[in-house]
Amino acid sequence: MVSRTLLQEFTGIVGEDNVFTHEADRHTYSYDAAVLTPATPSIVLRPTHSEALGKVVALCRENSIPLTVRGAGTNLSGGSIPSEGGAVILTHGLSRILEINEEDLYAIVEPGVVTARLAAAVQAKGLFYPPDPGSQAVSTLGGNVAENAGGLRGLKYGVTGDYVMGLEFFDSEGNGVKTGSRTVKCVTGYNLGALLVGSEGTLGVIHKIILKLIPPPASRKSMMATFSQVEKASEAVSAIIAQRIVPATLEFMDNFTLRTIEDYSKVGLPVEAAALLLVEVDGHPAQVEEDAQKVESICLSSGATNLRVAQDDRERDKVWEARRTALSALAQLKPTVVLEDATVPRSKIPAMMQALEKISRKHALTIGTFGHAGDGNLHPTILTDRRNKEEWQRVEAAIHDIFDHALALGGTLSGEHGIGLAKAHYLEKETTRSTLIYSRRIKAALDPGNILNPGKITGE
């Protein structure tokens, strides 16, 4: 536990109302959305301005207290699970949108700003912030940057890192570091921003983010294609990309998932379909019409049994919101839900879908699959009960098989959920031993006391 003297020092920095040491409070921040063993911190702190944040980091360093920065805790790889007895630093006290610049197309935010709040704020000014993780209604931008979060629009518009123009953060000693700029181009010094993006809080503590904004598309059209076979739906995805069409979103759901979503959301999804593709094209009106016609033709020639075009924004939004509830809907079916994000090259989606079906049968597990098929990022979701030890052993074996098949197809362990604690011991399998050593050297150089979210990514 934190000593009384140290507790007084933390209180002096952030204020009594922003220090939490009660057991219930500490337990609240001992876990995230990953299916991993919780770890209870000794103290939870909520700075409300950047100066206080820097002082907290420095005090943790001086006292060798491991710290984990936490936004909304939606992390799915254990990245925001703290070290036992360490400190958790909450960012929701740093939640200001500092600037939305309509002339130079950027926004400056603090890390605790909720993703959807920024998206709505820039939309109100006629601008567009594309990254849209499934948890955007609650996830924070600091967490998005730390995990390089993706989302439904990643196929066409990219991921969070593609919109980070600059960062201000504290190093492991609490010293302020600045990288990037408000300008479109900036090559001043090392690209530290790229190093921090996706580093899961292991290399610095972010307190200010400059994000690129773009003009919104002039037109868009959403379509729903149903298929009688999963293979035909996955082949349609490959065919769309092969025809050089880049939809804004291209989402896949298998029958189990869409039935579950329909039971949960009641939006009229075609529950008789073996698989469903949700496709949206956007851009110049003429281009949208041309792309939509091509997508429709490809889906029908690939075996789609029906194709429906949303008639208005209300119908469109209803379906897309239902898609965003996929995890919540599936989570109601069993006590434990394991959501993976093994990602493969887009041309390998049919092969990966076949592999997932075989894995489900081999291990006698229920696996619902949905995800961002357009960029190869599938979310096989295993429904189980971790209390059943025999079944949990089969789950762990299935996860190994999923990773092995994804890597064999030229894919990756994680398309958007990060490595955290859950996948750290798999990292060498995808990369090399030398890559792991190189990464650990960077970590050791920038955080010699190993206080910044220790154990994540490289396992040290």
C-alpha positions as CSV (number, residue, x, y, z in Angstrom):
1,M,0.0,0.0,0.0
2,V,1.0,3.6,-0.5
3,S,2.5,5.2,2.6
4,R,0.7,8.0,4.4
5,T,3.4,10.5,3.5
6,L,3.2,9.5,-0.2
7,L,-0.6,9.7,-0.1
8,Q,-0.4,13.2,1.2
9,E,2.0,14.1,-1.6
10,F,-0.4,12.7,-4.3
11,T,-3.3,14.5,-2.6
12,G,-1.4,17.8,-2.7
13,I,-0.9,17.4,-6.4
14,V,-4.4,16.3,-7.6
15,G,-6.6,17.2,-4.7
16,E,-8.4,15.0,-2.1
17,D,-11.4,14.4,-4.4
18,N,-9.2,12.9,-7.0
19,V,-7.4,10.3,-4.9
20,F,-9.1,6.9,-4.5
21,T,-7.8,4.3,-2.1
22,H,-10.9,2.6,-1.0
23,E,-10.9,-1.2,-1.8
24,A,-14.1,-1.0,-3.9
25,D,-12.6,1.9,-6.0
26,R,-9.3,0.1,-6.5
27,H,-11.1,-3.1,-7.5
28,T,-13.1,-1.1,-10.1
29,Y,-9.9,-0.4,-12.0
30,S,-8.3,-3.8,-11.6
31,Y,-9.5,-5.2,-14.9
32,D,-10.6,-4.1,-18.4
33,A,-12.6,-5.8,-21.2
34,A,-10.0,-8.6,-21.7
35,V,-10.6,-12.1,-20.2
36,L,-7.6,-11.9,-17.9
37,T,-6.9,-12.1,-14.2
38,P,-7.5,-8.7,-12.5
39,A,-4.7,-6.9,-10.6
40,T,-5.6,-4.5,-7.9
41,P,-3.7,-1.2,-7.7
42,S,-2.7,0.5,-4.4
43,I,-4.0,3.9,-5.5
44,V,-6.1,5.5,-8.2
45,L,-5.5,9.1,-9.2
46,R,-7.4,11.5,-11.4
47,P,-5.4,14.6,-12.5
48,T,-7.5,17.4,-13.9
49,H,-4.8,19.4,-15.7
50,S,-1.6,18.5,-17.5
51,E,0.8,20.0,-14.9
52,A,-0.7,17.7,-12.2
53,L,-0.3,14.7,-14.6
54,G,3.4,15.4,-15.1
55,K,3.9,15.7,-11.3
56,V,2.1,12.4,-10.7
57,V,4.3,10.6,-13.2
58,A,7.5,12.1,-11.6
59,L,6.4,11.1,-8.1
60,C,5.7,7.6,-9.3
61,R,9.2,7.4,-10.8
62,E,10.8,8.8,-7.6
63,N,9.1,6.1,-5.6
64,S,9.4,3.2,-8.2
65,I,5.6,2.9,-8.4
66,P,4.4,1.3,-11.7
67,L,1.7,3.3,-13.3
68,T,-1.0,2.4,-15.8
69,V,-3.0,5.2,-17.6
70,R,-6.6,4.3,-18.1
71,G,-9.3,5.9,-20.2
72,A,-12.6,4.0,-20.4
73,G,-11.2,0.6,-19.9
74,T,-12.6,-0.9,-23.1
75,N,-9.2,-2.5,-23.9
76,L,-9.5,-6.1,-25.2
77,S,-6.0,-7.3,-24.7
78,G,-5.3,-6.4,-21.1
79,G,-3.5,-3.1,-21.9
80,S,-5.2,-1.2,-19.1
81,I,-4.9,-3.9,-16.4
82,P,-2.5,-2.3,-13.8
83,S,0.4,-3.9,-12.0
84,E,-0.5,-5.4,-8.6
85,G,0.0,-2.7,-6.0
86,G,0.8,0.0,-8.6
87,A,-1.0,3.2,-9.5
88,V,-3.8,3.8,-12.0
89,I,-4.0,7.3,-13.6
90,L,-7.5,8.1,-14.9
91,T,-7.8,10.5,-17.9
92,H,-11.5,11.5,-17.6
93,G,-10.4,14.5,-15.6
94,L,-8.5,15.6,-18.8
95,S,-11.4,15.8,-21.2
96,R,-11.4,19.1,-22.9
97,I,-11.6,19.7,-26.6
98,L,-9.1,22.6,-26.7
99,E,-9.5,23.7,-30.3
100,I,-11.2,22.8,-33.6
101,N,-9.5,24.7,-36.3
102,E,-11.8,25.0,-39.4
103,E,-9.2,26.8,-41.5
104,D,-6.3,24.4,-41.1
105,L,-8.4,21.3,-40.4
106,Y,-7.2,20.0,-37.1
107,A,-8.4,19.5,-33.6
108,I,-6.5,19.6,-30.3
109,V,-7.8,17.5,-27.5
110,E,-6.9,16.1,-24.1
111,P,-6.6,12.3,-23.8
112,G,-9.9,11.8,-21.9
113,V,-12.2,13.2,-24.6
114,V,-14.6,10.5,-25.7
115,T,-14.2,9.6,-29.4
116,A,-17.9,10.1,-30.4
117,R,-17.9,13.5,-28.7
118,L,-15.1,14.8,-30.8
119,A,-16.7,13.2,-34.0
120,A,-20.0,15.0,-33.2
121,A,-18.3,18.3,-32.4
122,V,-16.4,18.4,-35.7
123,Q,-19.4,17.3,-37.6
124,A,-21.3,20.2,-36.2
125,K,-18.7,22.4,-37.9
126,G,-19.0,20.6,-41.2
127,L,-15.9,18.5,-40.8
128,F,-15.1,14.8,-40.4
129,Y,-13.0,12.7,-38.0
130,P,-13.1,9.3,-39.6
131,P,-11.6,6.8,-37.0
132,D,-14.6,5.0,-35.5
133,P,-13.7,2.1,-33.1
134,G,-16.7,0.0,-32.1
135,S,-16.5,1.4,-28.6
136,Q,-16.5,5.0,-29.8
137,A,-19.5,5.9,-27.6
138,V,-17.3,5.4,-24.5
139,S,-13.7,5.0,-25.6
140,T,-11.3,7.9,-25.2
141,L,-9.0,9.4,-27.7
142,G,-5.9,8.9,-25.5
143,G,-6.8,5.2,-25.4
144,N,-7.4,5.2,-29.2
145,V,-3.9,6.7,-29.8
146,A,-2.2,4.3,-27.3
147,E,-3.8,1.3,-29.1
148,N,-3.8,2.8,-32.6
149,A,-7.5,1.9,-32.7
150,G,-9.2,1.0,-35.9
151,G,-12.9,0.7,-36.6
152,L,-15.5,0.2,-39.3
153,R,-14.2,2.9,-41.6
154,G,-10.6,1.7,-41.5
155,L,-10.7,0.2,-45.0
156,K,-11.0,3.5,-46.7
157,Y,-10.0,6.1,-44.2
158,G,-7.3,4.3,-42.1
159,V,-6.8,4.1,-38.3
160,T,-6.2,6.5,-35.5
161,G,-2.5,6.8,-36.2
162,D,-3.2,8.1,-39.7
163,Y,-4.8,11.2,-38.1
164,V,-2.2,12.0,-35.3
165,M,-0.4,15.2,-36.4
166,G,1.3,15.8,-33.0
167,L,1.5,14.8,-29.4
168,E,2.6,16.2,-26.1
169,F,3.5,13.7,-23.5
170,F,5.5,13.1,-20.3
171,D,8.4,10.8,-20.2
172,S,9.0,8.3,-17.4
173,E,10.5,11.1,-15.2
174,G,7.6,13.5,-15.8
175,N,9.4,15.7,-18.2
176,G,7.4,17.2,-21.0
177,V,8.1,16.1,-24.6
178,K,6.6,17.5,-27.8
179,T,6.5,16.0,-31.2
180,G,4.7,16.8,-34.5
181,S,3.0,20.0,-35.4
182,R,-0.2,21.8,-36.5
183,T,1.2,21.8,-40.0
184,V,0.4,19.2,-42.7
185,K,4.1,18.4,-43.0
186,C,6.6,18.2,-40.2
187,V,10.0,16.4,-40.2
188,T,11.5,18.1,-37.2
189,G,13.6,15.5,-35.4
190,Y,12.7,11.8,-34.7
191,N,9.1,10.8,-35.5
192,L,8.3,10.3,-31.8
193,G,4.6,10.4,-32.5
194,A,4.7,7.3,-34.5
195,L,6.7,5.6,-31.7
196,L,4.0,6.6,-29.1
197,V,1.0,5.6,-31.3
198,G,0.2,2.0,-30.4
199,S,2.8,1.8,-27.6
200,E,0.0,1.1,-25.0
201,G,1.3,3.6,-22.5
202,T,4.7,1.9,-22.2
203,L,6.8,4.7,-23.5
204,G,5.1,7.9,-22.3
205,V,2.0,9.5,-20.8
206,I,0.1,11.6,-23.4
207,H,-1.6,14.8,-22.3
208,K,-2.3,16.6,-25.6
209,I,-3.2,15.3,-29.1
210,I,-3.4,17.1,-32.4
211,L,-5.7,15.3,-34.8
212,K,-6.2,15.8,-38.5
213,L,-9.7,16.5,-39.8
214,I,-11.0,16.2,-43.3
215,P,-14.0,17.4,-45.3
216,P,-17.0,15.0,-45.1
217,P,-18.0,13.0,-48.2
218,A,-20.6,14.6,-50.3
219,S,-22.7,11.5,-50.8
220,R,-22.9,8.0,-49.5
221,K,-25.0,4.8,-50.1
222,S,-25.4,1.8,-47.8
223,M,-26.3,-1.7,-48.9
224,M,-27.1,-5.0,-47.2
225,A,-26.3,-8.2,-49.2
226,T,-27.4,-11.6,-47.9
227,F,-25.8,-15.0,-48.8
228,S,-26.8,-18.6,-48.4
229,Q,-23.2,-19.6,-47.8
230,V,-20.4,-18.1,-45.8
231,E,-17.9,-18.9,-48.5
232,K,-19.9,-16.9,-51.1
233,A,-20.0,-13.9,-48.8
234,S,-16.2,-14.0,-48.2
235,E,-15.5,-14.5,-51.9
236,A,-17.6,-11.4,-52.6
237,V,-15.4,-9.4,-50.3
238,S,-12.3,-10.4,-52.1
239,A,-14.0,-9.7,-55.5
240,I,-15.0,-6.2,-54.5
241,I,-11.5,-5.3,-53.5
242,A,-10.0,-7.0,-56.6
243,Q,-12.1,-4.7,-58.7
244,R,-10.3,-1.7,-57.2
245,I,-13.4,-0.5,-55.3
246,V,-12.6,0.8,-51.8
247,P,-15.9,1.1,-49.8
248,A,-15.9,3.3,-46.7
249,T,-17.1,0.2,-44.8
250,L,-17.3,-3.5,-45.7
251,E,-18.6,-5.5,-42.8
252,F,-19.3,-9.2,-42.4
253,M,-21.6,-11.1,-40.0
254,D,-22.2,-14.9,-39.9
255,N,-25.7,-16.3,-39.2
256,F,-25.1,-16.8,-35.5
257,T,-24.0,-13.3,-35.0
258,L,-26.7,-11.6,-37.0
259,R,-29.4,-13.7,-35.3
260,T,-28.0,-12.6,-31.9
261,I,-27.9,-9.0,-33.0
262,E,-31.5,-9.1,-34.3
263,D,-32.7,-10.6,-31.0
264,Y,-30.9,-7.8,-29.2
265,S,-31.7,-4.9,-31.4
266,K,-34.9,-5.8,-33.3
267,V,-34.0,-3.9,-36.5
268,G,-35.2,-6.4,-39.1
269,L,-32.0,-8.2,-40.0
270,P,-32.5,-11.2,-42.4
271,V,-32.0,-14.0,-39.8
272,E,-32.4,-16.7,-42.4
273,A,-29.1,-15.7,-44.2
274,A,-26.0,-17.7,-43.7
275,A,-23.9,-14.6,-43.9
276,L,-24.5,-10.8,-44.3
277,L,-22.4,-8.1,-45.9
278,L,-22.9,-4.5,-44.9
279,V,-21.4,-2.2,-47.5
280,E,-21.2,1.6,-47.7
281,V,-19.6,3.6,-50.5
282,D,-19.1,7.4,-50.2
283,G,-17.5,10.3,-52.1
284,H,-18.6,12.3,-55.1
285,P,-22.3,11.5,-56.0
286,A,-21.4,10.2,-59.4
287,Q,-18.7,8.0,-58.1
288,V,-20.9,6.7,-55.3
289,E,-23.6,5.7,-57.9
290,E,-21.0,4.0,-60.1
291,D,-19.3,2.1,-57.1
292,A,-22.7,1.1,-55.7
293,Q,-23.8,-0.4,-59.0
294,K,-20.5,-2.3,-59.2
295,V,-20.8,-3.6,-55.7
296,E,-24.4,-4.7,-56.3
297,S,-23.3,-6.6,-59.5
298,I,-20.4,-8.3,-57.8
299,C,-22.5,-9.4,-54.8
300,L,-25.2,-10.8,-57.1
301,S,-22.7,-12.6,-59.3
302,S,-21.0,-14.0,-56.2
303,G,-24.2,-15.6,-55.1
304,A,-26.0,-13.0,-53.0
305,T,-29.7,-14.1,-52.6
306,N,-30.8,-10.5,-51.9
307,L,-29.5,-7.0,-51.9
308,R,-31.2,-4.1,-50.2
309,V,-30.2,-0.4,-50.4
310,A,-30.9,1.9,-47.5
311,Q,-33.5,4.4,-48.6
312,D,-32.6,7.1,-46.2
313,D,-30.2,8.0,-43.4
314,R,-32.6,6.7,-40.7
315,E,-32.6,3.3,-42.2
316,R,-28.9,3.4,-42.8
317,D,-28.1,4.5,-39.2
318,K,-30.4,1.9,-37.7
319,V,-28.5,-1.0,-39.4
320,W,-25.1,0.4,-38.6
321,E,-25.9,1.0,-35.0
322,A,-27.1,-2.6,-34.8
323,R,-23.8,-3.8,-36.2
324,R,-22.0,-1.8,-33.5
325,T,-23.9,-3.7,-30.8
326,A,-22.5,-7.1,-32.0
327,L,-20.2,-7.6,-29.0
328,S,-22.8,-6.4,-26.5
329,A,-25.4,-8.8,-28.0
330,L,-23.0,-11.8,-28.0
331,A,-21.9,-11.0,-24.5
332,Q,-25.4,-11.7,-23.1
333,L,-25.3,-15.3,-24.2
334,K,-22.6,-16.7,-22.0
335,P,-20.7,-15.6,-18.9
336,T,-17.4,-15.3,-20.8
337,V,-16.8,-13.8,-24.2
338,V,-13.4,-13.9,-25.9
339,L,-13.2,-11.5,-28.8
340,E,-10.2,-12.0,-31.0
341,D,-9.0,-9.8,-33.9
342,A,-6.7,-12.0,-35.9
343,T,-6.3,-10.2,-39.3
344,V,-5.3,-11.6,-42.7
345,P,-4.7,-10.2,-46.2
346,R,-8.0,-9.5,-47.7
347,S,-7.6,-12.1,-50.4
348,K,-7.2,-14.7,-47.7
349,I,-10.6,-14.1,-46.0
350,P,-12.3,-17.1,-47.6
351,A,-9.5,-19.3,-46.3
352,M,-9.6,-17.8,-42.8
353,M,-13.4,-18.3,-42.6
354,Q,-13.0,-21.9,-43.5
355,A,-10.3,-22.3,-40.9
356,L,-12.6,-20.7,-38.2
357,E,-15.4,-23.2,-39.0
358,K,-12.9,-26.1,-38.7
359,I,-11.6,-24.7,-35.4
360,S,-15.1,-24.4,-34.0
361,R,-15.8,-28.0,-34.8
362,K,-12.5,-29.3,-33.7
363,H,-12.8,-27.8,-30.2
364,A,-16.6,-28.1,-29.9
365,L,-17.0,-24.4,-29.2
366,T,-19.5,-21.8,-30.3
367,I,-17.7,-19.1,-32.3
368,G,-19.6,-16.2,-33.8
369,T,-17.7,-14.3,-36.4
370,F,-18.1,-10.7,-37.5
371,G,-15.8,-7.9,-38.4
372,H,-14.2,-5.5,-40.8
373,A,-13.9,-7.9,-43.7
374,G,-12.8,-5.2,-46.1
375,D,-9.5,-4.9,-44.4
376,G,-9.2,-8.6,-43.4
377,N,-9.9,-7.8,-39.7
378,L,-12.2,-10.5,-38.5
379,H,-13.5,-10.9,-35.0
380,P,-14.0,-14.5,-34.1
381,T,-15.9,-14.4,-30.8
382,I,-15.8,-17.5,-28.6
383,L,-18.8,-17.9,-26.2
384,T,-17.8,-19.8,-23.1
385,D,-17.7,-20.0,-19.3
386,R,-14.3,-19.6,-17.8
387,R,-15.4,-21.3,-14.7
388,N,-15.6,-24.6,-16.7
389,K,-11.9,-25.5,-16.6
390,E,-12.2,-28.3,-19.2
391,E,-14.0,-26.0,-21.7
392,W,-11.6,-23.2,-21.0
393,Q,-8.7,-25.4,-22.0
394,R,-10.4,-26.0,-25.3
395,V,-10.9,-22.2,-25.6
396,E,-7.1,-21.6,-25.1
397,A,-6.3,-24.3,-27.7
398,A,-8.7,-22.7,-30.2
399,I,-7.1,-19.3,-29.7
400,H,-3.7,-20.9,-30.4
401,D,-5.1,-22.4,-33.6
402,I,-6.7,-19.1,-34.7
403,F,-3.4,-17.3,-34.3
404,D,-1.5,-20.0,-36.1
405,H,-3.9,-20.0,-39.1
406,A,-3.8,-16.2,-39.3
407,L,0.0,-16.2,-39.3
408,A,0.2,-19.0,-41.8
409,L,-2.0,-17.0,-44.2
410,G,0.4,-14.0,-43.9
411,G,-1.7,-12.2,-41.3
412,T,-1.1,-10.7,-37.9
413,L,-2.0,-11.4,-34.3
414,S,-3.9,-8.2,-33.9
415,G,-5.4,-5.8,-36.4
416,E,-6.7,-3.2,-33.8
417,H,-7.0,-4.6,-30.3
418,G,-3.3,-4.4,-29.4
419,I,-0.9,-6.8,-27.7
420,G,-1.2,-5.9,-24.0
421,L,-0.8,-8.8,-21.7
422,A,-3.0,-11.2,-23.7
423,K,-0.7,-11.6,-26.7
424,A,2.7,-10.6,-25.4
425,H,3.9,-14.2,-25.3
426,Y,2.9,-14.7,-29.0
427,L,4.8,-11.7,-30.3
428,E,8.0,-13.5,-31.2
429,K,6.0,-16.0,-33.2
430,E,4.9,-13.3,-35.6
431,T,8.1,-11.3,-35.6
432,T,11.6,-12.6,-34.6
433,R,13.6,-12.9,-31.4
434,S,15.7,-10.0,-32.5
435,T,12.6,-7.9,-33.0
436,L,11.6,-8.6,-29.4
437,I,15.0,-7.8,-28.1
438,Y,15.2,-4.5,-30.1
439,S,11.8,-3.5,-28.7
440,R,12.9,-4.2,-25.1
441,R,16.0,-2.1,-25.6
442,I,13.8,0.8,-26.7
443,K,11.7,0.3,-23.6
444,A,14.7,0.1,-21.3
445,A,16.3,3.2,-22.7
446,L,13.1,5.3,-22.4
447,D,11.8,3.9,-19.2
448,P,14.8,2.5,-17.2
449,G,12.8,2.2,-14.1
450,N,10.1,0.2,-16.0
451,I,7.3,2.1,-14.4
452,L,5.2,2.8,-17.5
453,N,2.6,0.1,-17.9
454,P,5.1,-2.7,-17.3
455,G,4.6,-6.1,-18.8
456,K,2.6,-5.0,-21.8
457,I,3.6,-5.8,-25.4
458,T,7.1,-7.1,-24.8
459,G,6.2,-8.9,-21.6
460,E,8.8,-7.0,-19.5
